[in-house]
Amino acid sequence: MTGRDDARDAFLARFRWQGGHADVWHAFEDGPGLASLVAALAQPWADAGITRVAGVEARGFLLGGAVAVQLGAGFHAVRKQGALFPGPKAKVLAAPDYRGFAHTLAMQDTLTRDDVVLMVDDWAERGSQARAVRDLVVRSGARFTGVSVIVDQLDPPTRSSLGRVTSIVSAAELGDPGAPAQ
């Protein structure tokens, strides 16, 4: 069994649909399970020369920061509109997410052309936030190298627009969101 298999099993054991909504938070409650998720998110990128890991609040902060530590890289926060975020910022309006909300995303303008950036998050459904982060990174002059997520639900054209995409599970493995919680 691989580390990815361990992470997949740990995630699936704790993942639940609650009232038709995905509840990934329980996967973070178990220390060894969380460690296996972080290791599996980082491992495919270990030799990619990542200098910064970007994460969109809130789950992207938790996972991205941990993956950055695992890769020996810095963390680059991406915040949603209205959040306190001092200093010069680059901003972009993301396409609507799975709920139909379009968020303005901002990151501090500190990336350089020498930075190689990986985005980490829990779930990529439509890829709207991932594409927005890619656009911010590219506009900064840094190199966006791809996305590492726990759950991949991207369609093929969106996936190919994001560079390399790695995941631990596909959304199809999660069962029916309309089924009663167990």
LUMZA-325322 format. One record per residue: residue number from 1; residue in one letter; z, x, y of N, C-alpha, C in turn. Coordinates in steps of 0.001 Angstrom, whole numbers, padded with zeros to 6 digits, always signed. Each point is the difference from the previous one (the first is absolute). Layout:
- seq,type,n.z,n.x,n.y,ca.z,ca.x,ca.y,c.z,c.x,c.y
- NUM,A,Z,X,Y,Z,X,Y,Z,X,Y $
...
//
This chain:
- seq,type,n.z,n.x,n.y,ca.z,ca.x,ca.y,c.z,c.x,c.y
- 1,M,+000000,+000847,-001183,+000000,-000847,+001183,+000000,+000894,+001249 $
- 2,T,-000766,-000387,+001005,-000094,+000781,+001231,+000994,-000495,+001035 $
- 3,G,+000156,+000768,+001080,+000849,-000432,+001104,-000512,-001282,+000633 $
- 4,R,-001327,-000152,+000054,-000576,-001236,+000528,+000374,-001168,-000899 $
- 5,D,-000016,+000208,-001315,+000381,-001060,-000943,+001468,-000390,+000191 $
- 6,D,+000855,+000994,+000193,+001420,-000280,+000246,+000175,-000811,+001281 $
- 7,A,-000723,+000389,+001044,+000082,-000708,+001277,-000533,-001424,-000145 $
- 8,R,-001104,-000147,-000714,-000575,-001332,-000231,+001005,-000884,-000715 $
- 9,D,+000598,+000517,-001068,+000979,-000783,-000760,+001208,-000367,+000864 $
- 10,A,+000493,+000956,+000795,+001156,-000257,+000870,-000341,-001072,+001032 $
- 11,F,-001195,+000083,+000577,-000402,-000990,+000993,-000135,-001386,-000628 $
- 12,L,-000711,-000081,-001113,-000223,-001296,-000639,+001302,-000637,-000474 $
- 13,A,+000975,+000825,-000373,+001285,-000538,-000448,+000764,-000672,+001145 $
- 14,R,-000239,+000418,+001236,+000759,-000519,+001140,-000800,-000912,+000920 $
- 15,F,-001322,+000022,-000113,-000839,-000828,+000861,+000170,-001475,-000353 $
- 16,R,+000016,-000848,+001022,+000095,-001444,-000198,-000867,-000724,+001020 $
- 17,W,-000542,-001131,-000404,-000581,-000954,+000936,+001122,-000948,+000380 $
- 18,Q,+000203,-000215,+001278,+001026,-000912,+000497,-000684,-001029,+000885 $
- 19,G,-000118,-001228,-000491,-000631,-001053,+000786,-001430,+000335,+000384 $
- 20,G,-000727,+000681,-000879,-001378,+000385,+000278,-000144,+001276,+000808 $
- 21,H,+001117,+000639,+000360,-000022,+001236,+000777,+000424,+001174,-000865 $
- 22,A,-000659,+001128,+000190,+000336,+001207,-000741,+001312,+000581,+000516 $
- 23,D,+000937,+000256,-000897,+001269,+000637,+000359,+000038,+001379,-000646 $
- 24,V,-000344,+001016,+000808,+000009,+001375,-000507,+001329,+000700,+000274 $
- 25,W,+000850,-000597,+000831,+001227,+000678,+000429,+000918,+000372,-001158 $
- 26,H,+000038,-000818,-001050,+000889,+000317,-001129,-000398,+001296,-000710 $
- 27,A,-001257,+000403,+000127,-000446,+001252,-000619,+000652,+001209,+000665 $
- 28,F,+000544,-000173,+001196,+000606,+001111,+000726,+001508,+000093,-000228 $
- 29,E,+000571,-000962,-000712,+001459,-000050,-000188,+000519,+000973,-001049 $
- 30,D,-000843,+000397,-000908,+000397,+000876,-001103,-000419,+001428,+000331 $
- 31,G,+000948,+000906,+000106,-000282,+001376,+000397,-001058,+000682,-000863 $
- 32,P,+000182,+000028,-001322,-001021,+000641,-000834,-001363,-000697,+000085 $
- 33,G,+000004,-001317,+000115,-001263,-000721,+000131,-000705,+000327,+001301 $
- 34,L,+000762,+000053,+001096,-000566,+000362,+001294,-000541,+001427,-000046 $
- 35,A,+000756,+000899,-000607,-000451,+001391,-000111,-001308,+000090,-000779 $
- 36,S,-000135,-000809,-001052,-001245,+000038,-000783,-001170,-000552,+000814 $
- 37,L,+000238,-001028,+000827,-001057,-000527,+000861,-000460,+001052,+001007 $
- 38,V,+000954,+000653,+000647,-000329,+001018,+001000,-000775,+001145,-000649 $
- 39,A,+000462,+000457,-001161,-000694,+001090,-000689,-001425,-000408,-000377 $
- 40,A,-000177,-001230,-000470,-001334,-000465,-000404,-000921,-000197,+001204 $
- 41,L,+000549,-000385,+001142,-000814,-000119,+001209,-000433,+001383,+000504 $
- 42,A,+000865,+000992,-000138,-000275,+001342,+000506,-000857,+000840,-000943 $
- 43,Q,+000215,-000122,-001289,-000601,+000923,-000981,-001511,+000153,+000123 $
- 44,P,-000781,-001068,+000150,-001457,+000197,+000082,-000447,+000799,+001224 $
- 45,W,+000881,+000164,+000954,-000336,+000653,+001263,+000636,+001378,+000136 $
- 46,A,+000647,+000481,-001052,+000772,+001247,+000057,-000838,+001199,+000436 $
- 47,D,-001271,+000021,-000356,-000856,+001148,+000339,-001027,-000324,+001080 $
- 48,A,+000236,-001058,+000772,-000975,-000449,+000998,+000224,+000611,+001380 $
- 49,G,+001020,+000831,+000163,+000249,+000622,+001299,+000511,-000954,+001055 $
- 50,I,+000708,-001033,-000427,+000521,-001004,+000942,+001007,+000664,+000938 $
- 51,T,-000180,-000201,+001308,+000957,+000517,+000986,+000849,-001108,+000609 $
- 52,R,-000518,-001239,-000035,+000744,-001148,+000526,-000236,-001201,-000897 $
- 53,V,+001047,-000771,-000187,-000101,-001279,-000697,+000258,-001082,+001040 $
- 54,A,-000939,-000934,+000113,+000141,-001117,+000934,+000490,-001222,-000756 $
- 55,G,+000881,-000745,+000640,+000494,-001242,-000586,+000223,-001030,+001084 $
- 56,V,-000411,-001244,-000295,+000185,-001114,+000929,+001324,-000678,-000336 $
- 57,E,+000775,-000303,+001040,+001291,-000637,-000246,-000168,-001299,-000770 $
- 58,A,+000883,-000386,-000824,+001273,+000582,-000344,-000066,+000730,-001352 $
- 59,R,-000658,-000587,-000977,-000017,+000649,-001320,-000762,+001315,+000037 $
- 60,G,-000990,+000116,+000872,-000721,+001261,+000147,+000883,+001114,+000532 $
- 61,F,+001037,-000358,+000788,+000959,+001008,+000464,+000823,+000514,-001182 $
- 62,L,+000524,-000929,-000783,+000854,+000372,-001130,-000775,+000868,-000987 $
- 63,L,-001161,-000470,-000426,-000782,+000725,-001007,-000678,+001232,+000580 $
- 64,G,-000568,-000137,+001189,-000705,+001124,+000610,+000901,+001173,+000295 $
- 65,G,+001199,-000277,+000500,+000944,+001087,+000269,+000377,+000738,-001272 $
- 66,A,+000248,-000751,-001063,+000371,+000622,-001275,-001163,+000794,-000589 $
- 67,V,-001219,-000529,+000098,-001173,+000723,-000508,-000235,+001260,+000833 $
- 68,A,+000207,-000079,+001315,-000149,+001180,+000852,+000937,+001109,-000458 $
- 69,V,+001245,-000339,-000277,+000958,+000990,-000489,-000498,+000604,-001314 $
- 70,Q,-000472,-000857,-000908,-000496,+000451,-001305,-001181,+000970,+000154 $
- 71,L,-000858,-000251,+001004,-001182,+000842,+000209,+000253,+001177,+000939 $
- 72,G,+001191,+000083,+000559,+000287,+001073,+000956,-000766,-000182,+001303 $
- 73,A,-000258,-001255,+000370,-000772,-000331,+001196,+000898,-000688,+001020 $
- 74,G,-000507,-000170,+001196,+000696,-000767,+001014,-000310,-001478,-000165 $
- 75,F,+000804,-000838,+000649,-000229,-001445,-000031,-000501,-000439,+001360 $
- 76,H,-000993,-000872,+000025,-000584,-000510,+001238,+000137,-001520,+000015 $
- 77,A,+000912,-000498,+000821,+000292,-001433,+000060,-001103,-000757,+000717 $
- 78,V,-000324,-001175,-000541,-000915,-000935,+000644,+000780,-001293,+000177 $
- 79,R,+000115,-000439,+001258,+000827,-001158,+000316,-000848,-001185,+000408 $
- 80,K,+000573,-001173,-000194,-000642,-001240,+000423,+000402,-000296,+001444 $
- 81,Q,-000854,-000754,+000692,+000232,-000316,+001402,+001393,-000574,+000223 $
- 82,G,+000617,+000426,+001091,+001317,-000496,+000371,+001136,+000915,-000423 $
- 83,A,-000285,+000955,-000867,+001046,+000922,-000452,+000195,+001103,+001034 $
- 84,L,+001233,+000416,+000175,+000300,+001105,+000900,-000596,+001276,-000584 $
- 85,F,-000796,+000691,+000808,-000713,+001176,-000493,-000336,+000877,+001195 $
- 86,P,+000876,+000930,+000371,-000208,+000771,+001219,-001167,+000983,-000098 $
- 87,G,-000449,+000432,+001165,-001027,+001034,+000072,-001409,-000557,+000003 $
- 88,P,-000973,+000894,+000227,-001408,-000412,-000005,-000409,-000507,-001381 $
- 89,K,-000756,-001102,+000000,-000385,-000618,-001273,-001491,-000309,-000009 $
- 90,A,-000549,+000013,-001199,-001340,-000542,-000242,+000214,-001361,-000643 $
- 91,K,-000847,-000973,+000371,+000163,-001364,-000514,-001338,-000520,-000512 $
- 92,V,+000100,-000940,-000945,-001182,-000673,-000517,+000417,-001392,-000473 $
- 93,L,-000904,-000955,+000146,+000232,-001343,-000517,-000558,-000048,-001418 $
- 94,A,+000871,-000254,-000965,-000425,-000099,-001393,-000657,-001351,-000241 $
- 95,A,-000919,-000042,-000928,-000589,-001273,-000426,+001120,-000859,-000591 $
- 96,P,-000201,-001299,-000100,+001049,-000867,-000562,+000438,+000438,-001400 $
- 97,D,+001308,-000100,-000228,+000554,+000335,-001312,-000118,-001203,-000932 $
- 98,Y,+000628,+000089,-001158,-000110,-001056,-001002,+000556,-001342,+000477 $
- 99,R,+000862,+000012,+001028,+000541,-001242,+000552,-000798,-000493,+001197 $
- 100,G,-000998,+000776,+000394,-000813,-000367,+001153,+000499,+000573,+001312 $
- 101,F,+001031,+000857,-000028,+000546,+000600,+001215,-000735,+001306,+000316 $
- 102,A,-000384,+000150,+001251,-000604,+001246,+000469,+001052,+000751,+000809 $
- 103,H,+000415,+001156,-000476,+001039,+000792,+000652,-000615,+001135,+000804 $
- 104,T,+000567,+000253,+001176,-000328,+001226,+000710,+000891,+001086,-000586 $
- 105,L,-000611,+001069,-000467,+000740,+001121,-000579,-000042,+001174,+000960 $
- 106,A,+001114,+000717,+000075,+000096,+001147,+000902,+000607,+001183,-000729 $
- 107,M,-000479,+001185,+000341,+000608,+001231,-000510,+000092,+000989,+001145 $
- 108,Q,+001009,+000845,-000053,+000123,+001023,+001024,-001209,+000921,-000108 $
- 109,D,-000461,+000439,+001133,-001232,+000773,+000087,+000297,+001484,-000198 $
- 110,T,+000436,+000375,-001220,+000400,+001390,-000244,-000752,+000662,-001149 $
- 111,L,-000943,-000707,-000633,-000781,+000632,-001060,-000969,+001006,+000612 $
- 112,T,-000357,+001006,-000774,-000971,+000996,+000453,-001178,+000032,-000962 $
- 113,R,-001032,+000724,+000377,-001178,+000095,-000868,+000309,+000744,-001294 $
- 114,D,+001120,+000698,-000057,+000397,+000706,-001223,+000748,-000897,-000987 $
- 115,D,+000372,-001210,+000429,+000764,-000884,-000876,-000893,-000712,-001012 $
- 116,V,+000527,-000093,-001216,-000621,-000750,-001091,+000985,-001119,-000324 $
- 117,V,-000445,-001251,+000180,+000917,-001141,-000005,-000264,-000911,-001196 $
- 118,L,+001084,-000342,-000680,+000006,-000972,-001084,+000792,-001209,+000464 $
- 119,M,-000526,-001198,-000213,+000765,-001209,+000301,+000663,-000486,-001282 $
- 120,V,+001276,-000381,+000095,+000762,-000520,-001141,+000554,-001367,+000366 $
- 121,D,-000097,-000936,-000951,+000560,-001339,+000216,+000308,-000611,-001355 $
- 122,D,+000605,-001184,+000042,+000328,-000670,-001257,-001185,-000767,-000560 $
- 123,W,-000822,-000606,+000858,-001029,-000915,-000478,-001197,+000069,+000930 $
- 124,A,-001191,+000046,-000552,-001219,-000116,+000784,-000778,-001192,-000535 $
- 125,E,-000047,-001070,+000814,-000716,-001197,-000416,-001380,-000042,+000657 $
- 126,R,-000036,-000140,+001294,-001279,-000029,+000722,-000362,+001357,+000587 $
- 127,G,+000973,+000895,+000104,-000256,+001325,+000550,-000057,+000048,+001513 $
- 128,S,+000399,-001078,+000676,-000114,-000034,+001459,+000874,+001060,+000664 $
- 129,Q,+001239,+000140,-000444,+000874,+001017,+000600,-000452,+001401,-000396 $
- 130,A,-000451,+000173,-001227,-000477,+001319,-000433,-001217,+000428,+000816 $
- 131,R,-000930,-000907,+000233,-001175,+000333,+000817,+000415,+000307,+001438 $
- 132,A,+000971,-000739,+000528,+000465,+000258,+001368,+000658,+001373,+000093 $
- 133,V,+000821,+000350,-000989,+000619,+001332,+000002,-001074,+001072,-000123 $
- 134,R,-000971,-000208,-000891,-001117,+000950,-000130,-000665,+000206,+001358 $
- 135,D,-000280,-001097,+000727,-000662,+000102,+001298,+000850,+000776,+001003 $
- 136,L,+001316,-000259,+000023,+000889,+000741,+000908,-000005,+001495,-000322 $
- 137,V,+000075,+000317,-001274,+000034,+001406,-000421,-001304,+000699,+000375 $
- 138,V,-001114,-000625,-000295,-001302,+000597,+000294,-000178,+000175,+001511 $
- 139,R,+000394,-001006,+000778,-000100,+000111,+001462,+000838,+001144,+000537 $
- 140,S,+001093,+000327,-000695,+000867,+001087,+000451,-000613,+001371,-000285 $
- 141,G,-001035,+000035,-000819,-000626,+001262,-000374,+000481,+000536,-001340 $
- 142,A,+001012,-000634,-000581,+000506,+000436,-001309,-000900,-000552,-001106 $
- 143,R,+000239,+000439,-001221,-000803,-000453,-001143,+000801,-001006,-000817 $
- 144,F,-000539,-001205,-000132,+000585,-001033,-000857,-000557,+000223,-001392 $
- 145,T,+000897,+000215,-000968,-000472,+000345,-001337,+000068,-001148,-000994 $
- 146,G,+000836,-001012,+000261,+000047,-001123,-000919,+001306,-000756,+000058 $
- 147,V,+000186,-000826,-001044,+001116,-000941,-000053,+000641,+000065,-001379 $
- 148,S,+001327,-000029,-000010,+000762,-000085,-001242,+000927,-001212,+000104 $
- 149,V,-000158,-000951,-000926,+000773,-001239,+000039,+000572,-000308,-001382 $
- 150,I,+001034,-000824,+000006,+000516,-000484,-001278,-000992,-000993,-000586 $
- 151,V,-000385,-001025,+000788,-000870,-001072,-000481,-001343,+000045,+000730 $
- 152,D,-001069,+000079,-000775,-001363,-000011,+000543,-000636,-001352,-000288 $
- 153,Q,-000366,-000695,+001096,-000690,-001278,-000106,-001301,+000032,+000815 $
- 154,L,-000467,+001195,+000320,-001167,+000155,+000856,-001288,-000368,-000719 $
- 155,D,-000937,-000560,+000771,-001329,-000210,-000574,-000749,+001337,+000050 $
- 156,P,-001030,+000169,-000837,-000684,+001301,-000069,-000546,+000522,+001331 $
- 157,P,-000632,-000818,+000854,-000494,+000563,+001269,+001131,+000520,+000903 $
- 158,T,+001109,-000728,+000051,+001128,+000457,+000825,+000575,+001283,-000577 $
- 159,R,+000182,+000033,-001313,+000537,+001200,-000652,-000868,+001215,+000329 $
- 160,S,-001316,-000151,-000080,-000879,+001149,+000251,+000021,+000423,+001469 $
- 161,S,+000357,-000899,+000915,+000060,+000350,+001423,+001241,+000814,+000351 $
- 162,L,+000939,+000089,-000927,+001282,+000664,+000283,+000104,+001397,-000596 $
- 163,G,-001082,+000540,-000511,+000084,+001293,-000656,+000586,-000178,-001388 $
- 164,R,+000795,+000924,-000415,+000627,-000071,-001319,+001184,-000966,+000049 $
- 165,V,+000079,-000913,-000961,+001108,-000942,-000100,+000632,+000164,-001375 $
- 166,T,+001314,+000245,-000007,+000737,+000070,-001261,+001070,-001084,+000005 $
- 167,S,+000321,-000493,-001203,+000997,-001063,-000103,+000745,+000122,-001317 $
- 168,I,+001081,-000743,-000081,+000814,-000030,-001221,-000362,-001204,-000849 $
- 169,V,-000251,-001153,+000630,-000423,-001207,-000717,-001088,-000691,+000799 $
- 170,S,-000749,-000838,-000678,-000947,-000876,+000688,+000667,-001361,+000155 $
- 171,A,-000421,-000747,+000992,+000576,-001326,+000225,-000203,-000901,-001211 $
- 172,A,-001080,+000208,-000737,-000275,-000819,-001182,+001089,+000136,-001077 $
- 173,E,+000732,+001104,+000019,+001066,+000233,-000985,+001285,-000755,+000318 $
- 174,L,+000070,-000645,+001140,+001256,-000592,+000465,+000194,-001463,-000382 $
- 175,G,-000963,-000570,-000655,+000161,-001379,-000436,-000285,-001002,+001086 $
- 176,D,+000334,-001220,-000289,-000311,-001151,+000845,+001079,-000191,+001067 $
- 177,P,-000393,+000053,+001312,+001004,-000201,+001048,+000583,-001399,+000022 $
- 178,G,-000675,-000958,-000637,+000507,-001364,-000035,+000967,-000265,-001144 $
- 179,A,+000155,+000979,-000892,+000901,-000169,-001138,+001450,+000062,+000488 $
- 180,P,+000925,-000717,-000653,+001408,+000043,+000398,+000562,+001421,-000129 $
- 181,A,+000908,+000370,+000902,+000668,+001302,-000073,+000832,+000077,-001268 $
- 182,Q,+000038,+001194,-000583,+000750,+000194,-001243,+001319,+000685,+000262 $
//
